[in-house]
Every structure is written in C-alpha cells, then in structure tokens.
Amino acid sequence: MKVGRTKDYPQVLTSFTVCLQMSSMVKLRCQTPSKQFGGKKGGCGSVAKIQIQADSITVIYSDLKVGTFKWNPKSLHGRLKCDKLRSLPNRQLSNSRSVIKRGSAAPQTMDDSGSKLAVGNWSFAMTVGGYEKEQLRRKAVMPSRLASAKDALYTDAASLIVSCGYWDNTLKVHSTDSWRLERSDSGGHRGAIRCLAVGQDGGLLVTGGDDCTCRVWVVDHPDMAIALSDGYVQTALGQTTDGDHVISCCHVLWGHDTPVTCLDLSSDLDIVASGSLGGRICVHTLRSGDFVRTIFPSPNAGASVDKIAVDNYGERIHDMKISGEVLVTGGDQCTVYIRDLTSLKVLSGLDLSRHGPIRSISLTPDELNPVPQHLFIGSDDGMISIVDRDDTP
C-alpha cells in the first residue's frame, strides 16, 4: 500500500493488481479524496447513486440530498472538487418519523431493505432523456465539420432525476437545472413503487411496484412514447402521450403474483428482467411488453429475489456492474471484488473498510470515450473512491 499526501488535497492512494482482460494483468490505483460532502464530518447519508458525465459527477445520498462535483479525469490531484449540495424537492414525502430522526432513508438492516420506504440505488435514475441521448449518438456517429469529436460527449440539456419510494406512490422527475418537480405520476401503479431502472438509451425506464406489475415508461421523447404506447394504457388507464409530459407510461408487464422487488433492463437487447418477493423472475420484451418466460432461481419456495448476490462468505451485495469480462461487486464486507464473469472467481479485492459498506458502484459510460475510464465507488459514510489504471512504473 502506498499513502500519498499533498498540501491542499490530502488523499489515500492504494495500488493493487487486477486482470481486467483475461489475457493481461493491469495495475490499478484507488483514490478517496478527503474533501467531499460525505464522510464523518459531512452532513450527508450514504451514497445511493452516482451519475458520471464528461466533466461533472452527480451524487444522490440516502438522506435525499444531491451533490455535484467538478470532475477532471486527467488530473491526479484535485480531480474531484465539490461544487454544490442541494436537497431534493419533496424529500419529506419519503421520510417516516424514524427516518427523519436518524437522518437517512437507507435501510439499517437487511430486514428493512424490503420496506417500500427504503432508499437505495434501486430508488433513483439519472438521464438526459431519450431525445437528447439520441442527438448525442447522432453527433458521435456523424460529427459536424464545425464540431470536434469531444463536442459529441457534451450536451446543454439538464439531467433529469427520476425517483420512487414516496408516500403518495408516484414516480417523480426533477430537473437538475432548476431543481423543480417536472412530473409526478403513478403510471397506474396501485400501491408503492419499489424500484426503477433506466436503459442505456436514456429514454426507456421501467418501474416495479407493490401491485405485482412492472411499467415501461418513455422519458422525454414524445415520438417514441406515441410509437410504443399500447391500447390498454391509452384506454383502461387513461394515459396520454402528448408532448407536454416528460415521462409517459407505455406498457404494463404482468406475470408476478407478489410485489416486485428488483429489476434490470437492456435497451440494446430489448429485455426486462424483474424479481419479486415470492422468488419469481419474469422476463419480458422491453419495447413491445411481451411475456417471454418465468424463472425460479431458488429451490426454496417463497425465497424473495432482491438486488443481491451471495458468495461463499455470505456477503450481502448492494451493487454490481459488468465491465468486459469481469464482474465488479460491493457490499457489507466493505470490499470491492473483481471477478471473472464466467466462473465468478475472485480476481482481486480492494478493502475500503475505513469507509464502511459499499453502497454504489458506477463506471465511466462507454459513450464518453475517449475520456479515461474510471470506477467510482460510493461508501456508507458518503465518501466516493475512484479507481483507474496505474501506469506508473
């Protein structure tokens, strides 16, 4: 372990080796900048979600505060600088008396995580919207003669924060430029909305609720909403797809008989996978909403499906990401493990116990290439650790 300290930007650097591509070994380094909104001296809860952009980082904390950081990936010292910290509007709708008293809506124990008021990375999504993301892709494929390739990574549009877990059982959309509430809608959900996820295209979002259904939404793309909306949503639920709505419900996905607890989607593969309290996993097509199949991963009847993975040590996994041929996981053991995606064999581990359990993991999006690739790790104490390739001899 190497520990480095500078005059104006103290930090901890840890070097370790991992096999990112199965054919070669890569030396990486981890940095946890000390000047952050979180930590023991900060006034924030644990890190619930991290959104990475070309020159900024947006972080949502478990006490429903939103912090923005200025991000310079090419700089080693001072690459992450605090910008602004705000409270998410309507945050009081998510907090029970006990949550307000202890200052965090994150579950205290494993049993609490099933509560419809629990807040975690499953409760938030950030996107610039489907239309703006489509324009960015077009710039990257067909750049203008007057614009550089770097310009294709940037957009003037403000990001949208989509969140669930409110007492009024709605999905809420806030804009990061004005921090006002853009839209509040249940999409026909009867009961609490427990989880959500957004696709790679930025325009498709899926929610899961207590009513045992999932709902497919279109975010800020009126033409796509009109094309995908089915007759049931338009008639039985009375949902409209006019251009005034920043989000529009397009499909209802059936198949569960217990509340939906977790879900994930791939807009590239056109697939939605959702898990429920009863232990059932349902697979649907994303754009048409067709049912594909049901899977029961556990032989124990009634074992719920959550966004967790249990390894040989019985660790509770809070977040996981796939990068190439490896799987990156983090959880209660306060260690980030990098595993072979095929065998799940641990290739390397990074101990961050000084910051508590790992709550959130994010990777630099592929569309930000050629920006250097980094791994961002959010911990229970509100601190963010940054992992990148160490090219020093």
C-alpha positions as CSV (number, residue, x, y, z in Angstrom):
1,M,0.0,0.0,0.0
2,K,1.2,3.5,-0.8
3,V,0.0,6.5,1.1
4,G,0.4,9.9,-0.5
5,R,-0.5,13.4,0.9
6,T,-0.4,16.8,-0.7
7,K,-0.6,20.2,0.9
8,D,-4.1,21.2,-0.4
9,Y,-5.6,17.9,-1.4
10,P,-4.9,15.1,1.1
11,Q,-5.9,11.7,-0.2
12,V,-5.2,8.0,0.2
13,L,-3.8,6.0,-2.7
14,T,-3.9,2.3,-2.8
15,S,-2.3,0.2,-5.6
16,F,-3.5,-3.3,-6.4
17,T,-3.3,-5.6,-9.5
18,V,-6.3,-7.0,-11.3
19,C,-6.9,-8.8,-14.5
20,L,-9.3,-6.6,-16.5
21,Q,-8.8,-8.6,-19.7
22,M,-8.2,-12.2,-19.2
23,S,-5.1,-12.1,-21.3
24,S,-3.2,-9.4,-19.4
25,M,-2.6,-8.1,-15.8
26,V,-3.3,-4.4,-15.2
27,K,-2.1,-2.4,-12.2
28,L,-4.8,-0.1,-10.8
29,R,-4.8,2.6,-8.1
30,C,-7.6,3.7,-5.8
31,Q,-8.1,7.3,-4.5
32,T,-10.5,8.6,-2.0
33,P,-10.4,12.4,-2.0
34,S,-10.9,13.8,1.5
35,K,-12.8,17.0,0.5
36,Q,-16.3,15.6,-0.1
37,F,-19.8,16.3,1.0
38,G,-19.9,12.9,2.8
39,G,-17.7,11.4,5.5
40,K,-17.8,11.6,9.2
41,K,-17.6,15.4,9.1
42,G,-20.1,15.8,6.3
43,G,-23.8,16.2,6.6
44,C,-24.9,13.5,4.1
45,G,-26.0,10.0,4.3
46,S,-24.6,7.0,2.4
47,V,-24.1,7.2,-1.3
48,A,-27.2,5.9,-3.1
49,K,-26.5,6.7,-6.8
50,I,-23.6,8.1,-8.9
51,Q,-24.1,9.7,-12.3
52,I,-20.9,10.2,-14.4
53,Q,-20.7,12.9,-17.1
54,A,-17.7,14.2,-19.1
55,D,-16.8,17.0,-16.7
56,S,-19.0,16.5,-13.7
57,I,-20.3,13.9,-11.2
58,T,-23.8,14.0,-9.6
59,V,-24.3,12.0,-6.4
60,I,-27.6,11.2,-4.6
61,Y,-27.2,10.5,-0.9
62,S,-29.6,8.4,1.2
63,D,-30.8,11.5,3.1
64,L,-32.2,12.6,-0.3
65,K,-29.5,15.3,-0.8
66,V,-27.9,15.8,-4.2
67,G,-24.3,16.8,-4.5
68,T,-22.5,17.9,-7.7
69,F,-18.7,17.6,-8.2
70,K,-16.4,19.1,-10.8
71,W,-14.5,16.2,-12.4
72,N,-11.2,16.3,-14.2
73,P,-10.2,12.7,-15.1
74,K,-6.8,13.8,-16.5
75,S,-5.6,15.2,-13.1
76,L,-4.4,13.1,-10.3
77,H,-4.5,15.7,-7.6
78,G,-7.7,17.8,-7.4
79,R,-9.6,15.7,-10.0
80,L,-12.8,15.7,-7.9
81,K,-13.9,19.1,-6.4
82,C,-17.1,19.8,-4.5
83,D,-19.5,22.1,-6.4
84,K,-23.0,22.3,-4.9
85,L,-25.1,20.4,-2.4
86,R,-28.9,20.6,-2.5
87,S,-31.9,18.9,-1.0
88,L,-34.2,17.0,-3.4
89,P,-37.6,18.7,-3.5
90,N,-40.5,16.8,-2.0
91,R,-38.0,14.8,0.1
92,Q,-40.4,14.9,3.1
93,L,-42.7,12.6,1.2
94,S,-40.2,9.8,1.5
95,N,-39.3,10.1,5.2
96,S,-41.1,8.5,8.1
97,R,-40.6,9.8,11.6
98,S,-37.9,7.3,12.3
99,V,-36.0,8.1,9.1
100,I,-36.2,11.9,9.8
101,K,-34.8,11.2,13.3
102,R,-31.8,9.3,12.2
103,G,-31.2,11.4,9.0
104,S,-31.1,8.7,6.4
105,A,-33.7,6.7,4.5
106,A,-31.2,3.9,3.7
107,P,-32.2,0.6,5.4
108,Q,-30.4,-0.1,8.7
109,T,-30.7,-3.9,8.5
110,M,-31.3,-6.5,5.8
111,D,-34.9,-6.9,7.0
112,D,-35.5,-3.2,6.5
113,S,-34.4,-3.3,2.8
114,G,-37.8,-4.8,1.8
115,S,-39.7,-1.8,3.1
116,K,-41.4,0.3,0.5
117,L,-39.8,3.4,2.2
118,A,-36.3,2.1,2.0
119,V,-34.0,4.2,-0.2
120,G,-31.0,2.8,-2.2
121,N,-29.6,2.6,-5.7
122,W,-32.8,0.9,-6.8
123,S,-34.8,4.1,-6.0
124,F,-33.0,6.6,-8.4
125,A,-32.1,7.0,-12.0
126,M,-30.5,9.9,-13.8
127,T,-30.8,10.6,-17.6
128,V,-30.8,13.5,-20.0
129,G,-33.9,11.9,-21.7
130,G,-34.4,9.8,-24.8
131,Y,-34.5,12.6,-27.4
132,E,-31.3,14.3,-26.1
133,K,-29.5,10.9,-25.9
134,E,-30.5,10.2,-29.4
135,Q,-29.0,13.5,-30.6
136,L,-25.7,12.7,-28.8
137,R,-25.5,9.4,-30.5
138,R,-26.0,11.0,-33.9
139,K,-23.3,13.5,-33.2
140,A,-20.9,10.7,-32.3
141,V,-21.7,8.7,-35.5
142,M,-21.9,11.7,-37.9
143,P,-19.9,14.6,-36.3
144,S,-20.3,18.0,-37.9
145,R,-17.3,19.6,-39.7
146,L,-17.6,22.5,-37.3
147,A,-17.7,20.3,-34.2
148,S,-14.9,18.2,-32.7
149,A,-15.3,14.6,-31.6
150,K,-15.1,15.9,-28.0
151,D,-18.2,18.1,-28.5
152,A,-20.2,14.9,-29.1
153,L,-19.7,14.0,-25.4
154,Y,-21.4,17.2,-24.1
155,T,-25.0,18.4,-24.1
156,D,-26.6,21.6,-22.9
157,A,-29.6,19.8,-21.7
158,A,-30.1,19.4,-17.9
159,S,-30.1,15.9,-16.4
160,L,-33.4,14.5,-15.0
161,I,-33.5,12.8,-11.6
162,V,-36.2,10.1,-11.6
163,S,-37.0,8.7,-8.1
164,C,-39.5,6.4,-6.4
165,G,-40.4,5.3,-2.8
166,Y,-42.8,8.2,-2.0
167,W,-45.8,8.1,0.3
168,D,-48.1,9.2,-2.5
169,N,-47.0,6.1,-4.5
170,T,-45.8,8.1,-7.5
171,L,-42.7,8.4,-9.7
172,K,-41.2,11.9,-9.6
173,V,-39.0,13.6,-12.1
174,H,-36.8,16.6,-11.1
175,S,-34.7,18.8,-13.3
176,T,-31.1,19.5,-12.2
177,D,-31.0,23.0,-13.6
178,S,-34.0,24.5,-11.7
179,W,-34.5,21.7,-9.2
180,R,-38.2,21.9,-9.7
181,L,-40.6,19.0,-9.9
182,E,-41.2,18.3,-13.6
183,R,-43.7,15.5,-13.2
184,S,-45.4,13.3,-10.6
185,D,-47.2,10.2,-12.0
186,S,-48.2,6.7,-10.8
187,G,-48.5,5.3,-14.2
188,G,-51.4,3.2,-13.0
189,H,-49.5,1.5,-10.2
190,R,-51.8,0.6,-7.3
191,G,-49.6,0.9,-4.2
192,A,-46.0,1.8,-3.7
193,I,-43.4,1.9,-6.5
194,R,-40.5,-0.1,-5.1
195,C,-37.7,0.1,-7.7
196,L,-36.8,1.5,-11.1
197,A,-34.1,1.3,-13.7
198,V,-33.3,3.2,-16.9
199,G,-31.9,1.8,-20.1
200,Q,-28.7,2.6,-21.9
201,D,-30.6,4.7,-24.5
202,G,-31.7,7.1,-21.7
203,G,-35.3,7.1,-23.0
204,L,-36.7,3.9,-21.6
205,L,-37.4,3.4,-17.9
206,V,-39.1,0.5,-16.0
207,T,-40.7,0.6,-12.6
208,G,-41.8,-2.3,-10.3
209,G,-44.4,-2.0,-7.6
210,D,-46.5,-3.5,-4.8
211,D,-49.2,-4.3,-7.3
212,C,-47.1,-7.1,-8.8
213,T,-46.6,-5.3,-12.1
214,C,-43.9,-3.5,-13.9
215,R,-44.5,-0.4,-16.0
216,V,-42.4,0.7,-19.0
217,W,-42.0,4.4,-19.4
218,V,-40.6,6.7,-22.1
219,V,-38.5,9.7,-20.7
220,D,-38.6,12.9,-22.6
221,H,-39.2,11.5,-26.1
222,P,-42.8,12.2,-27.3
223,D,-42.3,10.5,-30.7
224,M,-41.1,7.3,-29.0
225,A,-43.9,7.4,-26.5
226,I,-46.6,7.6,-29.2
227,A,-44.9,4.7,-31.1
228,L,-44.7,2.4,-28.1
229,S,-47.9,3.1,-26.2
230,D,-50.4,0.2,-26.3
231,G,-54.1,0.4,-26.3
232,Y,-54.5,-0.8,-22.7
233,V,-52.5,2.1,-21.3
234,Q,-54.3,4.6,-23.5
235,T,-57.8,3.4,-22.7
236,A,-58.1,1.5,-19.5
237,L,-55.6,3.6,-17.6
238,G,-56.4,6.9,-19.4
239,Q,-52.8,7.6,-20.0
240,T,-52.0,10.2,-22.7
241,T,-48.8,10.5,-24.7
242,D,-48.9,14.2,-25.6
243,G,-45.6,16.2,-25.8
244,D,-46.3,18.0,-22.5
245,H,-45.3,15.1,-20.3
246,V,-41.7,14.5,-19.6
247,I,-42.5,10.8,-18.8
248,S,-45.2,8.7,-20.3
249,C,-46.3,5.1,-19.3
250,C,-46.4,2.9,-22.3
251,H,-46.8,-0.7,-21.2
252,V,-47.9,-2.8,-18.2
253,L,-45.9,-6.0,-17.7
254,W,-47.7,-8.9,-16.0
255,G,-46.5,-12.2,-14.6
256,H,-45.8,-11.7,-10.9
257,D,-48.1,-12.7,-8.0
258,T,-46.1,-10.9,-5.3
259,P,-44.6,-7.4,-5.1
260,V,-41.8,-6.6,-7.5
261,T,-38.5,-6.0,-5.5
262,C,-35.9,-5.5,-8.2
263,L,-35.5,-5.2,-11.9
264,D,-33.0,-4.6,-14.7
265,L,-33.2,-3.9,-18.4
266,S,-31.2,-3.7,-21.5
267,S,-32.4,-1.4,-24.2
268,D,-29.9,-2.9,-26.6
269,L,-31.2,-6.4,-26.1
270,D,-34.8,-5.3,-25.7
271,I,-35.2,-7.3,-22.5
272,V,-36.6,-6.6,-19.0
273,A,-35.9,-9.0,-16.1
274,S,-37.8,-8.5,-12.8
275,G,-37.7,-10.3,-9.5
276,S,-40.4,-10.5,-6.7
277,L,-40.8,-11.3,-3.1
278,G,-42.2,-14.7,-4.0
279,G,-38.9,-15.7,-5.7
280,R,-40.1,-15.5,-9.3
281,I,-38.1,-13.9,-12.1
282,C,-40.1,-12.7,-15.1
283,V,-38.6,-11.8,-18.5
284,H,-40.4,-9.5,-20.9
285,T,-39.5,-7.7,-24.1
286,L,-38.9,-4.1,-23.4
287,R,-40.5,-2.2,-26.3
288,S,-43.5,-4.5,-27.0
289,G,-44.1,-5.7,-23.5
290,D,-44.5,-9.3,-24.5
291,F,-44.0,-12.0,-21.8
292,V,-41.0,-14.3,-22.5
293,R,-40.6,-16.7,-19.6
294,T,-40.6,-17.3,-15.8
295,I,-37.6,-18.4,-13.9
296,F,-37.4,-19.7,-10.3
297,P,-33.7,-19.4,-9.3
298,S,-34.1,-20.7,-5.8
299,P,-35.3,-24.3,-4.9
300,N,-36.7,-22.8,-1.6
301,A,-40.4,-21.8,-2.1
302,G,-41.1,-18.2,-1.2
303,A,-37.4,-17.1,-1.2
304,S,-37.5,-13.5,-2.4
305,V,-35.4,-12.1,-5.2
306,D,-33.5,-8.9,-4.3
307,K,-30.7,-6.9,-5.9
308,I,-28.1,-9.0,-4.1
309,A,-25.6,-11.8,-4.8
310,V,-24.4,-14.2,-2.1
311,D,-20.9,-15.5,-2.4
312,N,-19.0,-18.2,-0.4
313,Y,-18.7,-15.7,2.5
314,G,-22.4,-15.0,2.7
315,E,-21.9,-11.3,1.9
316,R,-24.9,-9.1,1.1
317,I,-24.1,-7.3,-2.2
318,H,-25.5,-3.8,-2.6
319,D,-24.4,-3.1,-6.2
320,M,-22.7,-4.8,-9.1
321,K,-21.5,-3.8,-12.5
322,I,-20.3,-5.8,-15.6
323,S,-17.3,-4.5,-17.5
324,G,-16.0,-6.6,-20.4
325,E,-15.1,-10.0,-19.0
326,V,-15.3,-9.1,-15.3
327,L,-18.0,-8.5,-12.6
328,V,-17.4,-5.8,-10.0
329,T,-19.3,-6.2,-6.7
330,G,-19.5,-4.3,-3.4
331,G,-21.4,-4.9,-0.2
332,D,-21.4,-5.3,3.5
333,Q,-17.8,-6.6,3.7
334,C,-16.6,-3.1,2.7
335,T,-14.6,-4.7,-0.1
336,V,-14.9,-4.3,-3.8
337,Y,-14.4,-7.6,-5.5
338,I,-13.5,-8.0,-9.2
339,R,-14.5,-11.5,-10.5
340,D,-14.3,-13.5,-13.6
341,L,-17.7,-13.1,-15.2
342,T,-17.8,-16.7,-16.3
343,S,-16.7,-18.6,-13.2
344,L,-17.3,-15.8,-10.6
345,K,-13.8,-16.5,-9.3
346,V,-12.4,-13.5,-7.3
347,L,-9.5,-12.0,-9.3
348,S,-8.8,-9.1,-6.9
349,G,-10.2,-7.2,-4.0
350,L,-10.0,-3.6,-2.7
351,D,-10.5,-3.1,1.0
352,L,-12.4,0.1,1.8
353,S,-13.4,-0.8,5.4
354,R,-12.4,2.6,6.7
355,H,-15.4,4.0,4.8
356,G,-18.0,1.3,5.7
357,P,-20.1,-0.9,3.4
358,I,-20.1,-0.4,-0.3
359,R,-23.4,1.2,-1.4
360,S,-23.0,2.1,-5.0
361,I,-20.7,1.3,-8.0
362,S,-20.5,3.2,-11.3
363,L,-18.3,3.0,-14.4
364,T,-17.5,5.7,-16.9
365,P,-20.1,5.3,-19.6
366,D,-18.9,3.9,-22.9
367,E,-20.2,6.9,-24.9
368,L,-17.8,9.2,-23.0
369,N,-14.8,7.6,-24.8
370,P,-12.0,8.6,-25.3
371,V,-12.4,10.1,-21.8
372,P,-10.2,7.9,-19.5
373,Q,-12.1,5.1,-17.9
374,H,-12.7,5.1,-14.1
375,L,-14.5,3.1,-11.5
376,F,-16.5,5.1,-8.9
377,I,-17.3,3.5,-5.5
378,G,-19.8,5.1,-3.1
379,S,-19.5,4.1,0.6
380,D,-21.7,4.1,3.6
381,D,-20.0,7.2,5.1
382,G,-20.8,9.3,2.0
383,M,-17.3,9.2,0.5
384,I,-16.5,8.4,-3.1
385,S,-13.4,6.4,-4.1
386,I,-12.0,6.5,-7.6
387,V,-10.2,3.6,-9.3
388,D,-8.3,3.9,-12.5
389,R,-5.3,2.4,-14.3
390,D,-1.9,3.0,-12.7
391,D,0.7,3.5,-15.5
392,T,3.5,4.5,-13.1
393,P,6.4,2.1,-13.2
